[in-house]
């Protein structure tokens, strides 16, 4: 009986040792930064607003890569710019950003494989103290009509300030970035909704948009409408307030639901010839329902 117990103990020990060796043999995935011309792959000093491109290259070791996380750390804290699931042996990812209003930005890229082994790399960007914030364009009163309003246009170009009616020729599609509708057909209704041509629901209210050529223009709205006060909006004279409230780590939405007077909504044009420009929308008033309208003010980077 003692011999049997000894053999069983030895066998269990052997299994534990083999399992431990197997676990120790798992290698984490490999990650590197693209160092080709046009990419930032090392720490650097940069001016405010500088467009920056960072390329991530990942390769699996013992298991496929299943997750990519991108975080932005500044003196104000940490933001998660991306937390995406995937399943691949080779990863090539490009992050386009522009330097914000902080004294420094640390961008960290972490990949994890199926065995939950992680590898990270990072780039530290430091503000050039000689740089300054950029100018903005101010439009104090813009009135947009909802989808059943035949007297006021519902399509808007925030860069030129041009307003278009929804029954205009489809040739204007390259000019349209911002769209208003009263979302009574959504369940639940989202009332006055700021949208863009890439919004999944916009075709319900403006069916002709579904025939527009892809990719259609896109605006992204920050879902937090209370970070910036109306007074701060009124006092902004350069783009410092804009870029500090819609950073390169902000995850924006294709529409902003249930707009209310007093809201200040940070946004960024994400697709189209004006891509990259950011701004703020201050809701002044709303009136009516499907045939109603909204008045707002806007400040946008020049």
N, C-alpha and C positions, 0 to 999 in steps of 0.2 A: 504493500500500500504506500509505503514511504517512497519506494522507487517510482511508482506511478505519479505521485505528487511532485516528485523532483522533475520528472520528464515533462509534466504539464507546465510547471513553472518555467522550465527552460524554453519550452515552445512559445509560451506567452511572451517571454523576454525577447526571443528572437523576432517574433512578429512586431513587437514595439520598436525594436532596433531597425528592422527593415522599413517600417512605416516612417520612422523618423528620418532615415536616410533618403527615402523617396520624397518626403516633404522638403528636405534641405536641397534636393536636386532641382527644385523648381526655380527657374531664373525669372526675374521680372522682365517685362517688355523693355525694349530700347526706345529712347526718344532723343531727338536732336532738332536743332533749329536750322532752317534753310538759310544758308549764307550766300546765296546767289545775289547778283546785282539787283537792287530794288527792295531787298528784304533787310529788316533789322534783326540781327542775330546776337548782339552783345549790348551791354549797358552803354547808354549815351545820354548826352545833354541835348535837349530839344526845345524849340520855341513853342509857345502856346498855339494850339490849333494845327500843328504839323501833321499831315496825313502819314501814317505809319503802316507798314505791311509786315506781319510776322508769319512765317511759314513753319508748321509743325510736321515733322516726319517721325512716324512711329513704326516699329516692327516687333511682331510677336516673337517670343522665345520658346516657351513650353506650352503656351495656350493662346488662343485668339484674343485680341484686344476687344473689350466689351464696353468701355466707358471712357469718355473724354470730359474733363472738367476744366474750365477756364475761370480764374478768379482775378480780380483787380484789388490790390491793397494800396491804400493811400493813408495819409495821416488821419483821415476821418474814419477808417475802418476797412472792412472787406465786403466786396460785392461779388456775387457769382454771375458771371456773364454767360456761361453755358454749362449745362450738365446734361450730356447727351449719351444715350445708349447706342451701341453699334456692335458689329460682329465682323471683324476683319483681321487679317494677318499683317496687312500693310495700311498705314494711315498717312494721308497727305491732307493737311488742313491749313487754310489761309485765314488769318484774322486781320481785317482792315479796321483801323481805328484812327482817331486823331487825339493828340495830347490835350488833356483837359486843363482845369483850373488849379489843380493841386500842386504842391511843392515837389512832389515825386509820385510816380506810379510804378508799382511792381506788378507785372503781369506773369502769372504762374499757370503753367499748362501741365496737367496730370493725366496720365493714361493708366487704366487698370485692366488686367486680363481676366480670363475666366477663373483663374486660381486666386483672384483677388490680390495679386501682386501689383504694386504701384511703382511708377517712375515719374519724376517731375523735372521740369526745367523752367527757368524764369528769365525775364529781362527787366532791368531796372531803368526807368526813364526819369531823368531829373530836369526840372524846368530851367530853361535859360533865363536868368534874371533880367536880361536885357530885352526880352520879348514883352509884348503887351497884348491886351485883349483887342478883338476886332470890332468893327462898326456893325450896326444893325439897321434894318429898315423897319419903320414903325407905321402901321396902318391902324388908326384909332377907331375906325368904324367900318365893319364889313357886315353886310346883311345877306344871308343865304336863305333861300326858300326850301321847304321840304318837298318831297317827291310829287305831291299833288298840287303844288303851288305853281300856277301858270303865269304869275306876274313877276316873280323874282327867280333868278337863276339859282341852280342847286350845285353847280360845278365851279371849282375855284382853283386858280393857280396862285399859290402863296408867294411865289418869287416875283411874278410880274404884276400881281394884283388884279388880273383879268377874271371876270365872272362870265359863266356860260350857262345857257339854258340846256336842260336835259335832252331836248329834241334837236339840238344842234347837230350838224353833220359829224359823222364818226371820225372825220379827219382831225377833229380837235383832241383826240384821245391823248396825244403826246403832251397836251397842255394841262390836262386835268390831274390833280393830285389829291384835292380835298373835296369830299362829297358829303352832303347832309341829307338824312332821311329821318322820318318819324317812324320808329320800328314797331308799329302796332301789330304787324304780322309775326313778329318773333314771339316765342313762348319761353319765358314771360316777355311782355313788351319791354323794350329798352328805351322807349320814348325818343327824345332828341339824340340822335347818334351821329357823331362825326366819323366819317369813313374814308375809304380810298378805293380806287378801282380794283385792288387785289383782295378786298374783303370778301369772304365767302358768302355773305348775306346780301351784298349790294345788288346782285342781279335780280333778287326778288323785287326790289323797288325800281330798278332801272334795267330792264331786261336786255337793252341794246348793248350794255357793257359786256355781256357774255360773248358777244361777237367781236370784241376788240382783240387786236393782235397781242399775244403774250411775248415777253412779260409785260404786264401792264404796270403803270406807275403805282408807287406804294408810299404811303406815309405810315409811320409807326407812332403811336401815342403812349406815353407813360401812364399807367393806370392810376398812379397816385396824383390826385388833383389838388392836394392840400399842402404840399411841400412849399410851394411858392404862394405868398399872399398877394391879393390885388395891389396892395401898396408897394410891395417889392417889384411887382411887374411895372407899375407906373413909374418907379424911380430908376429902372434899368436904362442905362444910356450906352452900354456896350454889351458884348456877348458873354460876359463873365457869369451872369446869372443863368444864361441859357446852357452853357457847356458844363456848369457845375450841377445842373439838375437833369440833364440828359447826357450821361457819360457814355463812353464806348462800352461800358459793361451793362447799361440799361437794357432790359428785355422789354421792348415795346409791343403793343398790340395793334392790329390792323384797323381797329375801330375803338372809339371811346363811347361807352354807353351812358345813357341817362345824364346828359349834360345839364348843369344847373347854373344859374347866375352866381357869380362869385368864384367859380372854379377857375384855376389857372392850370393849363394842361401843357406840359413839355412835349415836344414832338421832334421827329427827325424824318426827312425824306430819305427813304432807304432804297428805292428803285426809280430809275428815270434819269434824265440828263442833269437834274438838279440834286442827285443823290449826295448825301453827306451834309446838306444844310440842315441846321437845327433851329428851333424857335420856341415861342411860347404863345398860347392862345388864352385870352381872358374872356370868359363868357359874360356878356353884359346883360342880355335879356333873351327870353324865349316867348313865343306867342302862338296859340293855336295848337293844332294837332297835325294830321297829314297834310293839310293845306297851309300850315303855319310857317313860321320863319324863326331864325336865330340871328341875333346881333352879337358880334364879338370883336375884340381888338387883337392885333397880332404884332409880335416883334420877331424878326427872323434875321439870321446872319446874312450880311451882304456878300 
